[in-house]
Structure formats: C-alpha cells, structure tokens
C-alpha cells in the first residue's frame, strides 16, 4: 500500500456520508417515479393506489430531508440506531412499491438488492444478516399473504439472491473495513512521525537549512535563525545565497560546491561574521535529488566556538604540564651547582688576599646567584602545583585574605582601590592553591592598571550561560577579577598563560601560568575577556565539589 508521498488507493472507498447521500437520492427517485406513474395513469389506477403513492412521496420527502439535515447539515455520524431506522423505512417503502405494482411479478423487486448491499457496507456482518432476513420475510409475507401466490422457483431464486448479495457484499465490506482501519492506523503513524520530526527539528540546537537548485530558501529551523540572525519568514522562497555569502563565505562556498558537484556529504568549518559577534560553525552539507531540476541542498551546522575554546584550553593545560616537568628537572639540575658556585665565591671574597676589585666582582656574582635562585624557586613552585589537601572552604573569605596580602605588596600603588563583592561561596579545594590563584590575579590586575588602579573582585555562583558548552563542570562557582587597565596587547593575548610570557617590564611571566595550573588542578576553567583601553576581566570557574572518583 502506497501511503507515503501520494494518495492511497483506499481513498477511493465511499464514506458513509457519500453512500447515504446516494441512498437519499435513490429513495427520492423511486418515490417520485411511483407517484408519477400512478398519477399519469389515474384513469387506470385505483384511487387507493394514488392515495398510497401520495402518502409514500410525502413520507419519503419528510424522512429524507430530516435524515440529510442530521447527517450532512449538522454533520453527525450515523449511529447503528439511525441506520436501523433508515433500513426499516426503505424496506417498508420498497415492499409497498412492490405490493402495489404486482407483488412477485413487480419490476421493482430488484430494489431489495441495493438495499441489502448498502446495508452490508454500512453495518457489521451480523446486522447485515438480520436486515437480509427481515427483507426476505417481508417480501415472502407480501407474496404469499398479500397476493396469495404459491411457491415458485423464481421466488426461491430471488430469496437466494438476497442472501448471496448480503454474504458477498458483507465479506468485501469487512475486508474494506479492515483495510481502511489499517490505512487510518498508518496515516495516524505518519502524522505522529511528522509531528515528532517537526518537534525534533524545531527544538534541536543544530541549525538546518534547505535550499533549492535556484538558491531559494525552502526550510530553516529556529536554531539556524539564531545562528545567522535572520527570520525564515523574511527569506522563505527568496534567493538567500547572497545573504549567506555576506554572513559566512565558507558556508556559501560549501553549499555552492555541493550543488554543482552533487557531492553527497561535505564537512567544512565556516566563520559567521555578524554585527554583534564572530564565531565558527561546523557544517555538513548533503544533496536531495528531485524528479526534475537540480538537486536540493541541505546544510546541518552548529556553533563550535565553545568546543574550539575548550580544545584550546585543554591544549594549553597540556603544554603547561610539559613545561612544568621540564622546569622542575632543569631547576633541580641548576640549583645545586648554583649553590656551590655561590658558596665558593663567598669564600673567595672573604679571603685576606682578595683586593677590592675581586670583592666587588664576588659580590656581583653572589647577588646574581641569589636572583637566579629566586627564579629557580619560582620554577619549582610552578612545577609543584598540585592539590594536596582538599576540604570545604569559603571562596569569598579566601579572596578577602588574598586582597589583604596584595595591599601589602611593594608594587601596590598608594591610590589603588580593590573592592570585594559577592557572598559566601562554598566549594571544595586546596585553600593554599586557591589563595595563590586569587592573589596572583589581583596583583596582576593592580600592576597592569598602574596608578589609579580600580579592581573589582566578585565571588558567587556561575550562571549556565557563562560557561562554554561542554565544559563539564558540575555545580560551578566563579571568581571574577576586573580591572580598569589598558587591556592585554594582541601579541601577548594568544600566549597569555604560557610561562615566561609577560607584558610588564621586570615580570617573570609565571604568575598566570601558575594560575592556569592551579585552576586545572581543581578541574576548573580560566576565561579572559579584554578590550583595548577598557580593561580586562579574568573569570575562574571552579566545581563546587570534587568528583566521587577523585575523592575516593
């Protein structure tokens, strides 16, 4: 049975309303024909016949109009009681016509056949059998008691014909009913599938666009509207390729190549350049062949900027881990010989034979050795960032302690101002590492802003829209440090968290690298938002609690 994409062959089966309309019309034709026959032959017809036919015509008109009003004007479905009433009236009408036109010799005896056939279509088989028996009994009573006719083979054949028509029609009607029920079930399933597919396409976060061979927009789901920033109703059936070329040239090129080459699937990345933001999307295109004309092209795409950002963060963490291992190894290898050199030079400087120049050079070597030792200690601190003791702590309280420490730093300007906002923020972590994260970020903000620095530190719960999709941080809390400095230079921004990268004269470039490693040790994320001349905001997201497998 073909029911997808075309009309079913079962759709040609008459509905009950169509059959009843035919019954009403046939009934009126019979009543009018009998009345006209009696009226035109009034010289031959008995007065009682004219009276009966007149009554039949009036009764037929009244019953037919009432039935039509019930089923077609009011739109009511015919019930079994209604059908029984129609059948009884038609049996009475046909029997009366047969009686006044000669009984067994009447030419209207065959009217019982369509009556039984229509009953078999509209009623269940058992009810059809009852109608057939009733019609046969009434006809038999009229023949034998109304006309006093003896039994003949013709009468037996007519009764047998009634039964045969009833049986055959009831069988085919039951089969048609079963097929119709199957068709309705399949149609219902199709409607359900279409509704579910429509719901899925409407609610999924993945954009879907379909264009025809002429570049006109055929379909666009809400996710695609959100990604490209336009409304489907504005572009439906209009050429949209120029708009795609303006917003995302790579996306336009993928659609064009897929349409021209007939490629079944093409996967590319495209950059969407909107007025408010620029971001990457991952695109998969495919074709749909049509009977005539060029194929349609469907593109499935999603915003991958968050996943790209997370991949960069993970790559950054891996690079820092490798650098930390190298730094630890080098620091150990250098620190011990450096201590020996410093000690030896000190001994030489204390010798009574050393002249002033030698003592000056020895002091210079000692000072530079101390500076190198401090730098190596920072390398070791960077390599030893580990969560050693994880317990509940208040991030707000830790931030307050770190701010007090920064205010005592030699680089803290006299006119600088640090404000702490937020509320009690409970999380599980290593308090020493979290303290280093806050102090490094706040000190970095103060040093970057310089004189007149204004730094705002805020703690609290993280909003879901603040984290990149797929971050995988359960129940996150956040630390946000905002300054009014000049912003981070473009040349430094891409390598900001790498060791030895700094935009400040005299800096070692290890502060933010330590922050990155400490946050990564807590399974958190560090995000940066900076604008030239408008300051910088560092946002750290920590999980509020450790994972069960980590706590075990």
C-alpha positions as CSV (number, residue, x, y, z in Angstrom):
1,X,0.0,0.0,0.0
2,X,1.5,3.4,-1.0
3,X,0.7,5.9,1.6
4,X,3.9,8.0,1.7
5,X,4.1,10.8,-0.7
6,X,0.8,10.1,-2.5
7,X,-2.8,9.2,-2.2
8,X,-3.7,5.7,-1.1
9,X,-5.8,3.5,-3.3
10,X,-8.2,3.1,-0.4
11,X,-9.0,6.8,-0.5
12,X,-11.5,6.0,-3.4
13,X,-13.7,4.0,-1.0
14,X,-17.0,5.9,-0.4
15,X,-17.5,7.3,3.0
16,X,-20.8,6.7,4.9
17,X,-21.9,10.3,4.1
18,X,-21.4,9.6,0.4
19,X,-23.3,6.3,0.5
20,X,-26.1,7.9,2.5
21,X,-26.4,10.8,0.0
22,X,-26.8,8.1,-2.8
23,X,-29.4,6.4,-0.7
24,X,-31.4,9.6,-0.2
25,X,-31.2,10.4,-3.9
26,X,-32.3,6.9,-4.9
27,X,-35.1,6.9,-2.4
28,X,-36.5,10.2,-3.7
29,X,-36.2,9.0,-7.3
30,X,-38.2,5.8,-6.5
31,X,-40.9,7.7,-4.6
32,X,-41.3,10.3,-7.4
33,X,-41.3,7.7,-10.1
34,X,-44.0,5.6,-8.5
35,X,-46.1,8.7,-7.8
36,X,-45.8,10.0,-11.4
37,X,-46.7,6.5,-12.7
38,X,-49.8,6.4,-10.6
39,X,-50.8,10.0,-11.3
40,X,-50.3,9.8,-15.1
41,X,-52.4,6.6,-15.3
42,X,-55.1,7.9,-12.9
43,X,-57.8,6.5,-15.3
44,X,-56.5,3.0,-14.8
45,X,-55.1,3.2,-11.3
46,X,-57.4,2.8,-8.4
47,X,-57.9,5.7,-6.1
48,X,-56.4,3.8,-3.2
49,X,-53.1,3.4,-5.2
50,X,-52.9,7.2,-5.8
51,X,-53.6,7.8,-2.2
52,X,-50.8,5.3,-1.1
53,X,-48.3,6.7,-3.6
54,X,-49.1,10.2,-2.4
55,X,-48.5,9.2,1.2
56,X,-45.3,7.4,0.2
57,X,-44.0,10.5,-1.6
58,X,-44.7,12.8,1.3
59,X,-43.3,10.4,3.9
60,X,-40.2,9.9,1.7
61,X,-39.6,13.6,1.4
62,X,-40.0,14.2,5.1
63,X,-37.8,11.3,6.2
64,X,-35.1,12.1,3.5
65,X,-34.9,15.8,4.4
66,X,-34.7,15.0,8.1
67,X,-32.0,12.4,7.5
68,X,-30.0,14.7,5.3
69,X,-30.2,17.5,7.9
70,X,-29.0,15.2,10.6
71,X,-26.0,13.6,8.7
72,X,-24.9,16.4,6.3
73,X,-26.0,19.7,7.7
74,X,-25.4,19.0,11.4
75,X,-22.5,16.7,10.5
76,X,-23.5,13.9,12.9
77,X,-22.0,10.5,12.3
78,X,-24.7,7.9,11.5
79,X,-25.2,5.6,14.5
80,X,-26.4,2.0,14.4
81,X,-29.9,3.1,15.6
82,X,-30.0,5.7,12.8
83,X,-29.1,3.1,10.2
84,X,-31.7,0.7,11.5
85,X,-34.3,3.4,11.1
86,X,-33.2,4.1,7.6
87,X,-33.3,0.4,6.7
88,X,-36.8,-0.2,8.2
89,X,-38.2,2.8,6.3
90,X,-36.6,1.6,3.0
91,X,-37.9,-1.9,3.5
92,X,-41.4,-0.5,4.1
93,X,-41.1,1.8,1.0
94,X,-39.8,-1.0,-1.3
95,X,-42.3,-3.5,-0.1
96,X,-45.2,-1.1,-0.6
97,X,-44.0,-0.3,-4.1
98,X,-43.6,-4.0,-4.9
99,X,-47.0,-4.7,-3.4
100,X,-48.9,-2.1,-5.5
101,X,-47.0,-3.0,-8.7
102,X,-47.8,-6.7,-8.8
103,X,-46.0,-8.5,-6.0
104,X,-43.9,-11.4,-7.4
105,X,-44.5,-10.0,-11.0
106,X,-43.3,-6.5,-10.0
107,X,-40.3,-5.0,-11.8
108,X,-39.2,-3.3,-8.5
109,X,-38.3,-6.5,-6.7
110,X,-34.7,-5.9,-7.6
111,X,-34.6,-2.8,-5.3
112,X,-34.1,-5.1,-2.4
113,X,-30.6,-5.9,-3.8
114,X,-29.1,-2.4,-3.5
115,X,-30.8,-2.0,-0.1
116,X,-29.0,-5.1,1.2
117,X,-25.7,-4.2,-0.5
118,X,-25.7,-0.7,1.1
119,X,-26.6,-2.2,4.5
120,X,-23.7,-4.6,4.2
121,X,-21.3,-1.8,3.6
122,X,-22.6,0.5,6.4
123,X,-23.4,-2.1,9.0
124,X,-21.5,-5.0,10.7
125,X,-22.0,-8.5,9.1
126,X,-24.3,-9.8,11.8
127,X,-26.5,-6.7,11.4
128,X,-26.5,-7.2,7.6
129,X,-27.7,-10.8,8.1
130,X,-30.6,-9.5,10.3
131,X,-31.5,-6.9,7.6
132,X,-31.4,-9.6,4.9
133,X,-33.7,-11.9,6.9
134,X,-36.1,-9.1,7.6
135,X,-36.3,-8.1,3.9
136,X,-36.8,-11.7,2.9
137,X,-39.5,-12.3,5.5
138,X,-41.4,-9.1,4.5
139,X,-41.1,-10.0,0.8
140,X,-42.2,-13.6,1.5
141,X,-45.2,-12.3,3.5
142,X,-46.3,-9.9,0.8
143,X,-46.0,-12.6,-1.9
144,X,-47.8,-15.4,0.0
145,X,-50.3,-13.4,2.1
146,X,-50.7,-10.2,0.2
147,X,-51.1,-11.8,-3.3
148,X,-51.9,-15.4,-2.3
149,X,-49.2,-16.7,-4.6
150,X,-47.9,-20.3,-4.4
151,X,-44.2,-21.0,-4.1
152,X,-42.4,-21.0,-7.3
153,X,-38.7,-21.4,-8.3
154,X,-38.5,-17.7,-9.2
155,X,-39.3,-16.7,-5.7
156,X,-36.8,-19.1,-4.2
157,X,-34.1,-17.7,-6.6
158,X,-34.9,-14.2,-5.5
159,X,-34.6,-15.0,-1.9
160,X,-31.3,-16.9,-2.6
161,X,-30.1,-13.8,-4.5
162,X,-30.9,-11.7,-1.5
163,X,-28.8,-13.9,0.7
164,X,-25.9,-14.2,-1.8
165,X,-25.8,-10.4,-2.2
166,X,-25.7,-10.0,1.5
167,X,-23.0,-12.5,2.0
168,X,-20.7,-11.4,-0.8
169,X,-21.1,-7.7,0.0
170,X,-20.7,-8.2,3.7
171,X,-17.4,-10.1,3.0
172,X,-16.0,-7.4,0.8
173,X,-17.2,-4.7,3.1
174,X,-15.5,-6.4,6.1
175,X,-12.2,-6.6,4.1
176,X,-12.6,-3.0,3.0
177,X,-13.2,-2.1,6.7
178,X,-10.1,-3.9,7.8
179,X,-8.0,-2.2,5.0
180,X,-9.5,1.1,5.9
181,X,-8.6,0.6,9.6
182,X,-5.0,-0.3,8.6
183,X,-4.9,2.8,6.4
184,X,-6.1,5.0,9.2
185,X,-3.6,3.4,11.5
186,X,-0.7,4.0,9.0
187,X,-1.9,7.6,8.4
188,X,-2.0,8.2,12.2
189,X,1.5,6.8,12.5
190,X,2.6,9.0,9.6
191,X,1.1,12.1,11.3
192,X,2.8,11.2,14.5
193,X,6.2,10.7,12.8
194,X,5.8,14.0,11.1
195,X,4.8,15.7,14.3
196,X,7.8,14.2,16.2
197,X,10.2,15.0,13.4
198,X,8.8,18.6,13.3
199,X,9.3,18.9,17.1
200,X,12.8,17.5,16.9
201,X,13.8,19.9,14.1
202,X,12.2,22.8,15.9
203,X,13.9,22.1,19.2
204,X,17.4,20.8,18.4
205,X,20.3,23.3,18.9
206,X,21.7,22.3,15.5
207,X,20.8,24.6,12.6
208,X,19.3,23.1,9.4
209,X,18.8,24.9,6.1
210,X,17.5,23.6,2.8
211,X,17.7,25.5,-0.5
212,X,16.5,24.5,-3.9
213,X,18.5,24.5,-7.1
214,X,17.9,28.2,-7.7
215,X,19.2,29.2,-4.2
216,X,15.8,29.9,-2.7
217,X,15.3,29.1,1.0
218,X,12.9,26.2,1.5
219,X,13.4,25.4,5.2
220,X,15.1,27.0,8.1
221,X,14.7,25.8,11.7
222,X,14.9,28.2,14.8
223,X,18.5,27.2,15.6
224,X,19.6,28.3,12.1
225,X,17.7,31.6,12.6
226,X,19.5,32.1,15.9
227,X,22.9,31.3,14.4
228,X,22.6,33.6,11.3
229,X,20.4,36.2,12.9
230,X,17.5,36.3,10.4
231,X,13.9,35.1,10.3
232,X,12.8,32.4,8.0
233,X,9.6,34.2,7.0
234,X,11.7,37.0,5.6
235,X,13.5,34.7,3.2
236,X,11.1,31.9,2.5
237,X,11.1,31.1,-1.3
238,X,13.5,34.0,-1.8
239,X,17.1,33.7,-3.1
240,X,19.2,33.6,0.1
241,X,22.6,32.7,-1.3
242,X,23.8,36.4,-1.4
243,X,23.0,36.7,2.3
244,X,25.0,33.5,3.1
245,X,27.9,34.9,1.0
246,X,27.8,38.1,3.1
247,X,27.5,36.4,6.5
248,X,29.6,33.3,6.0
249,X,31.6,33.0,2.8
250,X,32.8,29.5,3.6
251,X,29.3,28.3,4.2
252,X,28.1,29.8,0.9
253,X,31.1,28.1,-0.9
254,X,30.2,24.7,0.7
255,X,26.5,25.0,-0.4
256,X,27.6,26.0,-3.9
257,X,30.1,23.2,-4.3
258,X,27.7,20.6,-3.1
259,X,25.0,21.8,-5.5
260,X,27.4,21.9,-8.5
261,X,29.3,18.7,-7.9
262,X,26.4,16.7,-6.5
263,X,28.5,15.7,-3.6
264,X,26.6,13.6,-1.1
265,X,28.3,14.9,2.0
266,X,30.8,17.6,2.6
267,X,32.2,18.7,6.0
268,X,33.8,22.1,6.5
269,X,34.3,24.8,9.0
270,X,32.9,28.3,8.4
271,X,33.2,31.6,10.1
272,X,29.9,33.5,10.7
273,X,30.5,37.3,10.8
274,X,27.6,39.0,12.3
275,X,27.4,42.6,13.5
276,X,27.4,41.6,17.2
277,X,29.9,38.7,17.1
278,X,32.1,36.4,15.0
279,X,32.2,32.7,15.6
280,X,32.9,29.3,14.0
281,X,30.4,26.8,12.9
282,X,30.9,23.2,11.8
283,X,29.0,22.4,8.6
284,X,27.8,19.2,6.9
285,X,26.1,19.5,3.5
286,X,24.2,16.9,1.5
287,X,22.0,16.7,-1.6
288,X,18.5,15.5,-2.2
289,X,17.7,14.5,-5.7
290,X,14.3,15.7,-7.2
291,X,12.4,14.3,-10.1
292,X,13.1,17.4,-12.3
293,X,15.6,20.1,-12.0
294,X,18.8,20.5,-10.0
295,X,19.1,18.8,-6.6
296,X,18.2,20.5,-3.3
297,X,21.0,21.1,-0.8
298,X,20.6,20.6,2.9
299,X,23.1,22.0,5.4
300,X,23.4,20.9,9.0
301,X,25.6,23.1,11.2
302,X,26.3,24.1,14.8
303,X,28.2,26.7,16.7
304,X,31.6,25.1,17.5
305,X,33.2,28.2,19.1
306,X,32.7,26.7,22.6
307,X,34.2,23.4,21.6
308,X,37.1,25.1,19.9
309,X,37.7,27.2,23.0
310,X,37.6,24.2,25.3
311,X,40.1,22.4,23.0
312,X,42.4,25.4,23.2
313,X,42.1,25.4,27.0
314,X,42.9,21.7,27.2
315,X,45.9,22.1,24.8
316,X,47.1,25.0,26.9
317,X,46.9,22.8,30.0
318,X,48.9,20.0,28.3
319,X,51.6,22.4,27.2
320,X,51.9,23.9,30.7
321,X,52.2,20.3,32.2
322,X,55.1,19.6,29.8
323,X,56.8,22.9,30.6
324,X,56.3,22.2,34.3
325,X,58.1,18.9,34.1
326,X,60.9,20.4,32.1
327,X,61.2,23.3,34.6
328,X,61.3,21.0,37.5
329,X,64.1,19.0,36.0
330,X,66.1,22.0,35.0
331,X,65.6,23.8,38.3
332,X,67.0,20.8,40.2
333,X,69.9,20.4,37.9
334,X,70.8,24.1,38.0
335,X,70.1,24.9,41.7
336,X,72.6,22.6,43.3
337,X,75.6,23.7,41.1
338,X,74.5,27.3,41.6
339,X,74.5,27.0,45.4
340,X,78.1,25.5,45.2
341,X,79.2,28.4,43.0
342,X,77.7,31.0,45.3
343,X,79.3,29.4,48.4
344,X,82.7,29.2,46.7
345,X,82.6,32.8,45.6
346,X,81.7,33.9,49.1
347,X,84.7,32.1,50.5
348,X,87.0,33.8,47.9
349,X,85.6,37.2,48.7
350,X,86.3,36.7,52.4
351,X,90.0,35.9,51.7
352,X,92.5,38.4,53.1
353,X,94.3,38.3,49.8
354,X,91.3,39.5,47.8
355,X,91.7,43.0,46.5
356,X,88.7,45.5,46.3
357,X,88.0,44.7,42.6
358,X,87.8,41.0,43.4
359,X,85.5,41.6,46.3
360,X,83.3,43.8,44.1
361,X,83.1,41.1,41.4
362,X,82.4,38.4,44.1
363,X,79.5,40.5,45.5
364,X,78.1,40.9,42.0
365,X,78.2,37.1,41.5
366,X,76.5,36.5,44.8
367,X,73.7,38.9,44.0
368,X,73.1,37.4,40.6
369,X,73.2,33.9,42.1
370,X,70.5,34.9,44.6
371,X,68.4,36.3,41.7
372,X,68.8,33.1,39.8
373,X,68.0,31.1,42.9
374,X,64.8,33.0,43.4
375,X,63.9,32.5,39.7
376,X,64.6,28.8,40.1
377,X,62.4,28.7,43.2
378,X,59.5,30.2,41.1
379,X,60.2,27.5,38.5
380,X,59.9,24.8,41.2
381,X,56.7,26.5,42.6
382,X,55.3,26.4,39.0
383,X,56.1,22.7,38.6
384,X,54.8,21.7,42.1
385,X,51.3,23.0,41.7
386,X,49.2,20.1,43.0
387,X,46.0,19.7,45.1
388,X,47.5,18.3,48.3
389,X,44.6,18.9,50.7
390,X,41.1,19.3,49.5
391,X,38.5,20.4,52.0
392,X,35.4,22.8,52.2
393,X,36.3,26.5,52.1
394,X,34.7,29.8,51.5
395,X,36.0,31.4,48.3
396,X,34.8,34.8,49.4
397,X,36.8,34.6,52.6
398,X,39.9,33.3,50.8
399,X,39.6,36.2,48.3
400,X,39.4,38.7,51.2
401,X,42.6,37.3,52.7
402,X,44.4,37.4,49.4
403,X,43.4,41.1,48.9
404,X,44.8,42.0,52.2
405,X,48.1,40.4,51.2
406,X,48.2,42.2,47.9
407,X,47.7,45.6,49.6
408,X,51.0,44.9,51.5
409,X,52.9,44.2,48.2
410,X,55.6,46.7,47.3
411,X,54.1,47.2,43.8
412,X,50.7,48.3,45.3
413,X,50.1,51.9,44.3
414,X,49.0,54.3,47.0
415,X,45.9,55.4,45.2
416,X,44.8,51.9,44.1
417,X,41.4,50.6,45.2
418,X,40.2,46.9,45.4
419,X,36.6,46.2,46.1
420,X,35.3,42.7,47.1
421,X,31.7,41.9,46.1
422,X,29.6,38.8,46.2
423,X,28.6,36.5,49.0
424,X,29.6,33.4,50.9
425,X,30.7,30.9,48.2
426,X,31.4,27.4,49.5
427,X,33.5,25.0,47.5
428,X,35.9,22.1,47.9
429,X,39.6,22.8,47.1
430,X,43.1,23.3,48.2
431,X,43.0,26.6,50.2
432,X,46.7,27.4,49.5
433,X,46.3,26.9,45.7
434,X,43.0,28.9,45.7
435,X,44.7,31.7,47.7
436,X,47.6,31.8,45.1
437,X,45.1,32.0,42.3
438,X,43.3,35.0,43.8
439,X,46.5,36.8,44.9
440,X,48.2,36.3,41.5
441,X,45.1,37.6,39.6
442,X,44.5,40.6,41.9
443,X,48.2,41.6,41.9
444,X,48.4,41.1,38.1
445,X,45.3,43.4,37.8
446,X,46.8,46.1,40.1
447,X,50.2,46.0,38.3
448,X,48.5,46.1,34.8
449,X,46.3,49.1,35.7
450,X,49.1,51.1,37.4
451,X,48.5,54.3,39.4
452,X,44.7,54.9,39.9
453,X,44.0,51.2,39.6
454,X,40.4,50.1,40.3
455,X,40.0,46.4,40.7
456,X,36.7,44.6,41.4
457,X,36.8,41.0,42.8
458,X,33.5,39.1,42.9
459,X,32.6,35.6,44.0
460,X,29.4,33.7,43.6
461,X,27.5,31.0,41.7
462,X,28.3,30.6,38.0
463,X,25.4,31.1,35.5
464,X,25.0,28.4,33.0
465,X,25.3,30.8,30.0
466,X,28.7,31.9,31.3
467,X,30.4,28.6,30.7
468,X,31.3,27.2,27.3
469,X,29.1,24.4,26.1
470,X,30.6,21.0,27.1
471,X,32.7,22.5,29.9
472,X,31.7,19.6,32.2
473,X,31.9,21.5,35.4
474,X,29.2,20.4,37.9
475,X,27.5,23.0,40.1
476,X,30.2,25.6,39.3
477,X,31.2,28.7,41.4
478,X,33.1,31.6,40.0
479,X,35.8,34.1,40.8
480,X,35.8,37.3,38.7
481,X,38.6,39.9,38.7
482,X,38.1,43.1,36.7
483,X,40.5,45.9,36.3
484,X,40.4,49.3,34.6
485,X,43.8,48.9,32.9
486,X,44.7,49.3,29.2
487,X,43.8,45.8,28.2
488,X,46.1,43.0,27.1
489,X,48.1,43.6,23.9
490,X,47.2,41.5,20.9
491,X,50.6,40.0,20.6
492,X,50.5,38.8,24.2
493,X,46.9,37.6,24.3
494,X,47.3,34.3,22.4
495,X,50.2,33.2,24.7
496,X,49.0,34.8,27.9
497,X,49.1,31.7,30.0
498,X,52.4,30.3,28.7
499,X,55.4,30.5,31.0
500,X,57.8,33.5,30.7
501,X,55.3,35.5,28.6
502,X,54.6,38.9,30.2
503,X,53.6,42.3,29.0
504,X,55.1,44.0,32.1
505,X,58.7,45.1,32.4
506,X,60.5,43.1,35.0
507,X,57.9,40.3,35.2
508,X,58.8,36.7,35.1
509,X,55.8,35.6,33.2
510,X,55.0,32.8,35.7
511,X,52.1,34.3,37.6
512,X,49.3,33.5,35.1
513,X,50.9,30.1,34.2
514,X,50.7,29.2,37.9
515,X,47.0,30.4,38.0
516,X,46.3,28.2,35.0
517,X,47.9,25.1,36.5
518,X,46.2,25.7,39.9
519,X,42.8,26.0,38.3
520,X,43.3,23.0,36.1
521,X,44.3,21.0,39.2
522,X,40.8,21.8,40.5
523,X,39.2,20.7,37.2
524,X,38.2,24.3,36.6
525,X,38.5,26.8,33.7
526,X,40.1,30.3,33.3
527,X,38.5,32.6,30.8
528,X,39.7,36.1,29.7
529,X,37.8,39.0,28.3
530,X,39.8,42.0,27.4
531,X,39.3,45.1,25.3
532,X,41.9,47.7,24.4
533,X,41.5,50.7,26.6
534,X,38.6,49.2,28.6
535,X,40.3,46.9,31.0
536,X,40.4,43.1,31.4
537,X,38.3,40.5,33.2
538,X,39.6,37.2,34.3
539,X,36.8,34.7,35.2
540,X,37.7,31.4,37.0
541,X,35.1,28.7,37.3
542,X,35.6,26.0,40.0
543,X,33.5,22.9,40.6
544,X,31.8,23.4,44.0
545,X,32.5,19.8,44.9
546,X,35.1,17.2,43.9
547,X,34.0,14.2,41.8
548,X,33.4,11.0,43.6
549,X,36.2,9.2,41.7
550,X,38.7,12.0,42.7
551,X,37.6,12.0,46.4
552,X,37.9,8.2,46.6
